[in-house]
Amino acid sequence: MRSGPLSSAALAPSFSGMSKGAEAADEWQPFRIQWRYARFQSIGRAQGRYLLLMVVTAGFAVAAQWTAGDRLAVPFIGLDVPRQLAVAGTVTVISLLTLGF
């Protein structure tokens, strides 16, 4: 067996010097797992809401693009606006949603 700084005995981890700090860190492990799981769940919910808003806005943009005529009625606002203005507005809404989430 070889001896020196690169021997297997020198590279093996030594647990004899483990302090109480390392044992106390193990007590926090369940909390860390629960915290990561809760964070994962909240991020997933936020991404789901963001996806829904993006799909609704993009669907409105596609519907506005395919409508015949120069004017477009926006029922949830109660406006009758030019079609190009509504299409440009949906791009603005998508940009704001991207920044907001």
TIGUKOL-203436 format. One record per residue: residue number from 0; residue in three letters; x, z, y of N, C-alpha, C in turn. Coordinates in Angstrom, 1 decimal. Example, Ala and Ser with C-alpha at 12.3 -4.5 7.8 and 13.67 -1.06 7.14 Angstrom:
% residues 2
<0 ALA <13.2 7.8 -5.7> <12.3 7.8 -4.5> <13.2 7.8 -3.3>>
<1 SER <12.8 7.1 -2.2> <13.7 7.1 -1.1> <12.9 7.9 0.0>>
***
This chain:
% residues 101
<0 MET <0.8 0.0 -1.2> <0.0 0.0 0.0> <0.9 0.0 1.2>>
<1 ARG <0.5 -0.8 2.2> <1.3 -0.9 3.4> <1.0 0.2 4.4>>
<2 SER <1.9 0.6 5.1> <1.7 1.7 6.1> <2.1 1.1 7.5>>
<3 GLY <1.5 1.6 8.5> <1.8 1.1 9.8> <0.5 1.1 10.6>>
<4 PRO <0.6 0.5 11.8> <-0.6 0.4 12.7> <-1.7 -0.5 12.2>>
<5 LEU <-1.4 -1.4 11.3> <-2.4 -2.4 10.8> <-2.9 -2.1 9.4>>
<6 SER <-2.5 -0.9 8.9> <-2.9 -0.6 7.5> <-4.4 -0.3 7.5>>
<7 SER <-5.0 -0.3 6.3> <-6.5 -0.1 6.2> <-6.8 1.3 6.5>>
<8 ALA <-5.9 2.3 6.2> <-6.2 3.7 6.6> <-6.2 3.9 8.1>>
<9 ALA <-5.4 3.1 8.8> <-5.3 3.2 10.3> <-6.5 2.6 10.9>>
<10 LEU <-7.1 1.6 10.3> <-8.2 0.9 10.9> <-9.6 1.5 10.5>>
<11 ALA <-9.6 2.3 9.4> <-10.8 2.9 9.0> <-11.3 3.9 10.0>>
<12 PRO <-12.7 4.0 10.3> <-13.2 4.9 11.2> <-13.0 6.3 10.8>>
<13 SER <-12.8 7.2 11.7> <-12.6 8.6 11.4> <-13.8 9.4 12.0>>
<14 PHE <-14.5 10.1 11.1> <-15.6 10.9 11.5> <-15.3 12.4 11.6>>
<15 SER <-14.1 12.7 11.4> <-13.8 14.1 11.5> <-13.8 14.7 12.9>>
<16 GLY <-13.6 13.9 13.9> <-13.7 14.3 15.2> <-15.0 14.2 15.9>>
<17 MET <-16.1 14.0 15.1> <-17.4 13.7 15.7> <-17.9 15.0 16.4>>
<18 SER <-18.3 14.9 17.6> <-18.7 16.1 18.4> <-20.2 16.3 18.3>>
<19 LYS <-20.7 17.3 19.0> <-22.1 17.6 19.0> <-22.9 16.5 19.8>>
<20 GLY <-22.2 15.8 20.7> <-22.8 14.8 21.5> <-23.3 13.6 20.7>>
<21 ALA <-22.6 13.3 19.7> <-23.0 12.2 18.8> <-24.2 12.6 18.0>>
<22 GLU <-24.2 13.9 17.5> <-25.4 14.4 16.8> <-26.6 14.5 17.6>>
<23 ALA <-26.4 14.8 18.9> <-27.6 14.9 19.8> <-28.1 13.5 20.2>>
<24 ALA <-27.2 12.5 20.2> <-27.7 11.2 20.5> <-28.6 10.7 19.4>>
<25 ASP <-28.4 11.1 18.1> <-29.3 10.7 17.1> <-30.7 11.3 17.2>>
<26 GLU <-30.8 12.4 17.9> <-32.2 12.9 18.2> <-33.0 12.0 19.1>>
<27 TRP <-32.4 11.2 19.9> <-33.0 10.4 20.9> <-33.4 9.0 20.2>>
<28 GLN <-33.0 8.7 19.0> <-33.2 7.4 18.4> <-34.7 7.1 18.3>>
<29 PRO <-35.6 8.0 17.8> <-37.0 7.7 17.7> <-37.6 7.4 19.1>>
<30 PHE <-37.2 8.1 20.1> <-37.7 7.9 21.4> <-37.3 6.5 21.9>>
<31 ARG <-36.0 6.1 21.6> <-35.6 4.8 22.1> <-36.4 3.7 21.4>>
<32 ILE <-36.7 3.9 20.1> <-37.4 2.8 19.4> <-38.8 2.7 19.9>>
<33 GLN <-39.5 3.9 20.2> <-40.8 3.9 20.8> <-40.8 3.3 22.1>>
<34 TRP <-39.8 3.6 22.9> <-39.7 3.0 24.3> <-39.6 1.5 24.2>>
<35 ARG <-38.7 1.0 23.3> <-38.5 -0.4 23.2> <-39.8 -1.1 22.7>>
<36 TYR <-40.5 -0.5 21.8> <-41.7 -1.1 21.3> <-42.8 -1.1 22.4>>
<37 ALA <-42.9 -0.1 23.2> <-43.9 -0.1 24.3> <-43.5 -1.1 25.3>>
<38 ARG <-42.2 -1.2 25.6> <-41.8 -2.2 26.6> <-42.1 -3.6 26.1>>
<39 PHE <-41.8 -3.9 24.8> <-42.1 -5.2 24.2> <-43.6 -5.5 24.3>>
<40 GLN <-44.5 -4.5 24.0> <-45.9 -4.7 24.1> <-46.4 -5.0 25.5>>
<41 SER <-45.8 -4.3 26.5> <-46.3 -4.5 27.9> <-45.8 -5.9 28.4>>
<42 ILE <-44.6 -6.3 28.0> <-44.1 -7.6 28.4> <-45.0 -8.7 27.8>>
<43 GLY <-45.3 -8.5 26.5> <-46.2 -9.5 25.8> <-47.6 -9.6 26.5>>
<44 ARG <-48.2 -8.5 26.9> <-49.5 -8.5 27.6> <-49.3 -9.3 28.9>>
<45 ALA <-48.3 -9.0 29.7> <-48.1 -9.7 31.0> <-47.9 -11.2 30.8>>
<46 GLN <-47.1 -11.5 29.8> <-46.9 -13.0 29.5> <-48.2 -13.6 29.1>>
<47 GLY <-49.0 -12.9 28.3> <-50.3 -13.5 27.9> <-51.2 -13.8 29.1>>
<48 ARG <-51.3 -12.8 30.1> <-52.1 -13.0 31.3> <-51.5 -14.2 32.1>>
<49 TYR <-50.2 -14.2 32.2> <-49.6 -15.3 33.0> <-49.9 -16.6 32.4>>
<50 LEU <-49.9 -16.7 31.0> <-50.2 -18.0 30.3> <-51.6 -18.4 30.6>>
<51 LEU <-52.5 -17.4 30.5> <-53.9 -17.7 30.8> <-54.1 -18.3 32.2>>
<52 LEU <-53.5 -17.6 33.2> <-53.7 -18.1 34.6> <-53.1 -19.5 34.7>>
<53 MET <-51.9 -19.8 34.1> <-51.3 -21.1 34.2> <-52.2 -22.2 33.5>>
<54 VAL <-52.8 -21.9 32.4> <-53.6 -22.8 31.7> <-54.8 -23.1 32.5>>
<55 VAL <-55.5 -22.1 33.0> <-56.7 -22.4 33.9> <-56.3 -23.2 35.1>>
<56 THR <-55.2 -22.9 35.7> <-54.8 -23.6 36.9> <-54.4 -25.0 36.6>>
<57 ALA <-53.7 -25.2 35.5> <-53.3 -26.6 35.1> <-54.5 -27.4 34.7>>
<58 GLY <-55.4 -26.7 34.0> <-56.7 -27.4 33.6> <-57.5 -27.9 34.8>>
<59 PHE <-57.5 -27.0 35.8> <-58.2 -27.4 37.1> <-57.5 -28.6 37.7>>
<60 ALA <-56.1 -28.6 37.7> <-55.4 -29.7 38.3> <-55.6 -31.0 37.6>>
<61 VAL <-55.7 -31.0 36.2> <-55.9 -32.2 35.5> <-57.3 -32.7 35.7>>
<62 ALA <-58.3 -31.7 35.7> <-59.7 -32.1 36.0> <-59.8 -32.7 37.4>>
<63 ALA <-59.1 -32.1 38.4> <-59.2 -32.7 39.7> <-58.5 -34.0 39.8>>
<64 GLN <-57.5 -34.3 39.1> <-56.8 -35.6 39.1> <-57.7 -36.7 38.5>>
<65 TRP <-58.5 -36.3 37.5> <-59.3 -37.3 36.8> <-60.6 -37.5 37.4>>
<66 THR <-61.0 -36.8 38.4> <-62.3 -36.9 39.0> <-62.4 -38.2 39.8>>
<67 ALA <-63.6 -38.8 39.8> <-63.8 -40.0 40.6> <-64.2 -39.6 42.0>>
<68 GLY <-63.8 -40.4 43.0> <-64.2 -40.1 44.3> <-63.0 -39.5 45.1>>
<69 ASP <-63.2 -39.4 46.4> <-62.2 -38.8 47.3> <-62.4 -37.4 47.6>>
<70 ARG <-63.6 -36.8 47.3> <-63.9 -35.4 47.6> <-64.1 -34.7 46.3>>
<71 LEU <-63.8 -33.4 46.4> <-63.9 -32.6 45.2> <-64.5 -31.3 45.5>>
<72 ALA <-65.6 -30.9 44.8> <-66.3 -29.6 45.0> <-65.5 -28.5 44.2>>
<73 VAL <-65.2 -27.5 44.9> <-64.5 -26.3 44.3> <-65.6 -25.2 44.2>>
<74 PRO <-66.2 -25.1 43.0> <-67.4 -24.2 42.9> <-67.0 -22.7 43.1>>
<75 PHE <-65.9 -22.2 42.7> <-65.6 -20.8 42.8> <-65.2 -20.4 44.2>>
<76 ILE <-64.9 -21.3 45.0> <-64.7 -21.0 46.4> <-65.8 -21.5 47.3>>
<77 GLY <-66.6 -22.5 46.8> <-67.7 -23.0 47.5> <-67.3 -24.0 48.6>>
<78 LEU <-66.3 -24.8 48.3> <-65.8 -25.8 49.3> <-65.9 -27.2 48.7>>
<79 ASP <-66.0 -28.1 49.7> <-65.9 -29.5 49.3> <-64.7 -30.1 50.1>>
<80 VAL <-63.6 -30.3 49.3> <-62.3 -30.7 49.9> <-61.9 -32.0 49.4>>
<81 PRO <-60.9 -32.6 50.2> <-60.4 -33.9 49.6> <-59.6 -33.6 48.3>>
<82 ARG <-59.7 -34.6 47.4> <-59.1 -34.4 46.1> <-57.6 -34.2 46.1>>
<83 GLN <-56.9 -34.9 47.0> <-55.5 -34.8 47.0> <-55.1 -33.4 47.6>>
<84 LEU <-55.9 -32.8 48.5> <-55.6 -31.5 48.9> <-55.8 -30.4 47.8>>
<85 ALA <-56.8 -30.6 47.0> <-57.1 -29.7 45.9> <-55.9 -29.8 44.8>>
<86 VAL <-55.4 -31.0 44.6> <-54.3 -31.2 43.6> <-53.1 -30.5 44.2>>
<87 ALA <-52.8 -30.7 45.5> <-51.6 -30.1 46.1> <-51.8 -28.6 46.1>>
<88 GLY <-53.0 -28.1 46.3> <-53.2 -26.7 46.3> <-53.0 -26.0 44.9>>
<89 THR <-53.3 -26.7 43.8> <-53.0 -26.2 42.5> <-51.6 -26.1 42.2>>
<90 VAL <-50.8 -27.0 42.8> <-49.3 -26.9 42.6> <-48.8 -25.6 43.4>>
<91 THR <-49.4 -25.4 44.5> <-49.0 -24.2 45.3> <-49.4 -22.9 44.5>>
<92 VAL <-50.6 -22.9 44.0> <-51.1 -21.7 43.2> <-50.2 -21.5 42.0>>
<93 ILE <-49.8 -22.6 41.3> <-48.9 -22.4 40.1> <-47.6 -21.8 40.6>>
<94 SER <-47.1 -22.3 41.7> <-45.8 -21.8 42.2> <-45.9 -20.3 42.6>>
<95 LEU <-47.0 -19.9 43.2> <-47.2 -18.5 43.6> <-47.4 -17.6 42.3>>
<96 LEU <-48.1 -18.1 41.3> <-48.2 -17.4 40.1> <-46.9 -17.2 39.4>>
<97 THR <-46.0 -18.2 39.5> <-44.7 -18.1 38.9> <-43.9 -17.0 39.6>>
<98 LEU <-44.0 -17.0 40.9> <-43.2 -16.0 41.7> <-43.9 -14.6 41.5>>
<99 GLY <-45.2 -14.5 41.3> <-45.9 -13.3 41.2> <-45.6 -12.6 39.9>>
<100 PHE <-45.4 -13.3 38.8> <-45.2 -12.7 37.5> <-43.8 -12.9 37.1>>
***
